[in-house]
Amino acid sequence: MPDIIIKPHHFMDIIKLYGSGIEVFVPDENMGHDFYKAANEIIKNHQIQLQLTIDGDDICRPCRMYQNKRCIDKVYKPGYEYKNDYNQTLDKRLIENLNLCTERDYSADELCQIMLAHHDCIFQVWQEEEDIITQKRHDLFVLGAQKFIK
């Protein structure tokens, strides 16, 4: 039984932000999601069990933008109107590129090691982003993953 159900890109975002120097995550009272809660649990417990999903996860479900089992927040990416569709595309790409499975649990440490071993896939996954933003995402993820695994 997983401790946290999480989208792969959310996990990667947590590790990226950890790499940027964030050690303790705080609530986003405006949106009401549980990113901070999942992030703090993952950072303090590397053996926490994670189940991957492309649907609403433990971070999304309490968010005020999560309605009828989907994110209704708008996204400004060519070809996408809603964040839900864009995020599902990112998560499908991560699962495929990293050969991950939604039918099993991963420890946070194991998932981080898998992602770090294949960190260059970030450029294929976030292909809609500007190169400079993707490069920063990549570099901060690698920093965070190396810090997390130590």
C-alpha positions as CSV (number, residue, x, y, z in Angstrom):
1,M,0.0,0.0,0.0
2,P,1.6,3.3,-1.0
3,D,2.1,6.2,1.4
4,I,1.7,8.8,-1.3
5,I,0.1,8.6,-4.8
6,I,2.0,11.0,-6.9
7,K,2.4,12.2,-10.5
8,P,6.0,11.6,-11.8
9,H,6.4,15.3,-12.7
10,H,5.3,16.3,-9.2
11,F,8.0,14.1,-7.7
12,M,10.6,15.6,-10.1
13,D,9.4,19.1,-9.2
14,I,9.9,18.4,-5.5
15,I,13.5,17.2,-6.1
16,K,14.1,20.2,-8.4
17,L,13.0,22.6,-5.7
18,Y,15.0,20.8,-3.2
19,G,18.0,21.3,-5.5
20,S,17.2,25.1,-5.6
21,G,17.7,25.2,-1.8
22,I,14.2,24.7,-0.4
23,E,14.5,22.4,2.6
24,V,11.0,22.9,4.1
25,F,8.0,23.4,1.9
26,V,5.1,25.7,3.0
27,P,1.4,25.6,2.1
28,D,0.0,27.4,-0.9
29,E,-3.0,28.9,0.9
30,N,-4.3,30.4,-2.4
31,M,-4.6,27.1,-4.2
32,G,-5.1,24.7,-1.3
33,H,-3.1,21.8,-2.8
34,D,-0.9,19.5,-0.7
35,F,2.4,19.9,-2.6
36,Y,4.0,21.1,0.6
37,K,2.8,18.1,2.6
38,A,3.9,15.5,0.1
39,A,7.2,17.3,-0.5
40,N,8.0,17.5,3.3
41,E,7.2,13.8,3.8
42,I,9.3,12.8,0.8
43,I,12.3,14.9,1.8
44,K,12.3,13.6,5.4
45,N,11.6,9.9,4.6
46,H,13.5,8.5,1.6
47,Q,11.9,5.1,2.1
48,I,8.3,6.4,1.8
49,Q,6.4,4.4,-0.7
50,L,5.1,6.1,-3.8
51,Q,2.6,5.0,-6.4
52,L,2.7,6.8,-9.7
53,T,-0.3,8.1,-11.5
54,I,-1.1,10.4,-14.5
55,D,-4.5,11.3,-12.8
56,G,-5.2,13.4,-9.8
57,D,-2.7,12.6,-7.0
58,D,-2.5,13.3,-3.3
59,I,-1.2,16.8,-4.1
60,C,-4.0,17.7,-6.6
61,R,-7.0,16.3,-4.8
62,P,-7.4,19.1,-2.2
63,C,-6.7,21.9,-4.7
64,R,-9.4,24.4,-5.4
65,M,-8.7,23.9,-9.2
66,Y,-9.2,20.2,-9.0
67,Q,-12.9,19.5,-9.9
68,N,-14.6,16.5,-11.3
69,K,-11.4,14.5,-11.1
70,R,-9.4,16.9,-13.2
71,C,-7.4,20.1,-13.0
72,I,-9.4,23.0,-14.5
73,D,-6.6,25.5,-14.2
74,K,-5.6,27.0,-17.6
75,V,-2.2,26.5,-19.1
76,Y,-0.6,28.6,-21.7
77,K,1.2,26.0,-23.9
78,P,0.5,25.6,-27.6
79,G,-1.9,22.7,-28.1
80,Y,-3.2,22.7,-24.5
81,E,-6.0,24.6,-22.8
82,Y,-5.9,23.0,-19.4
83,K,-3.1,22.1,-17.1
84,N,-4.7,18.6,-16.6
85,D,-4.0,17.7,-20.3
86,Y,-0.5,19.2,-20.4
87,N,0.5,17.5,-17.1
88,Q,-0.9,14.1,-18.3
89,T,1.3,14.5,-21.4
90,L,4.4,15.2,-19.2
91,D,3.6,12.2,-17.0
92,K,3.1,9.8,-19.9
93,R,6.4,11.0,-21.3
94,L,8.2,10.5,-18.0
95,I,6.7,7.0,-17.5
96,E,7.6,6.0,-21.0
97,N,11.1,7.5,-21.1
98,L,12.0,6.2,-17.6
99,N,10.3,2.8,-18.1
100,L,8.2,3.4,-14.9
101,C,5.1,1.5,-13.9
102,T,1.9,2.7,-12.3
103,E,1.2,-0.8,-11.0
104,R,3.9,-0.9,-8.4
105,D,5.3,1.2,-5.6
106,Y,8.7,2.8,-5.5
107,S,10.6,4.2,-2.5
108,A,11.4,7.9,-2.9
109,D,15.1,7.0,-3.0
110,E,14.6,4.3,-5.7
111,L,12.5,6.7,-7.9
112,C,15.0,9.5,-7.5
113,Q,17.9,7.2,-8.5
114,I,16.0,6.0,-11.6
115,M,15.2,9.6,-12.6
116,L,18.8,10.8,-11.9
117,A,20.2,7.9,-14.0
118,H,18.1,9.1,-17.0
119,H,18.0,12.9,-16.2
120,D,18.6,13.9,-19.8
121,C,15.1,12.8,-20.6
122,I,13.9,16.1,-19.1
123,F,14.7,17.7,-22.5
124,Q,12.3,15.3,-24.3
125,V,9.6,15.5,-21.6
126,W,9.4,19.3,-21.4
127,Q,9.8,19.9,-25.1
128,E,7.2,22.7,-25.1
129,E,9.3,24.8,-22.7
130,E,11.9,27.3,-23.7
131,D,15.4,25.8,-23.7
132,I,16.7,28.0,-21.0
133,I,13.8,27.0,-18.7
134,T,14.3,23.3,-19.4
135,Q,18.0,23.6,-18.8
136,K,17.4,25.2,-15.4
137,R,14.9,22.5,-14.6
138,H,17.4,19.9,-15.5
139,D,20.3,21.4,-13.6
140,L,18.2,22.0,-10.4
141,F,16.8,18.5,-10.6
142,V,20.3,16.9,-10.9
143,L,21.5,19.1,-7.9
144,G,18.5,18.1,-5.9
145,A,18.7,14.4,-6.8
146,Q,22.4,14.2,-5.9
147,K,21.7,16.0,-2.6
148,F,18.7,13.7,-1.9
149,I,20.5,10.4,-2.6
150,K,23.5,11.3,-0.4
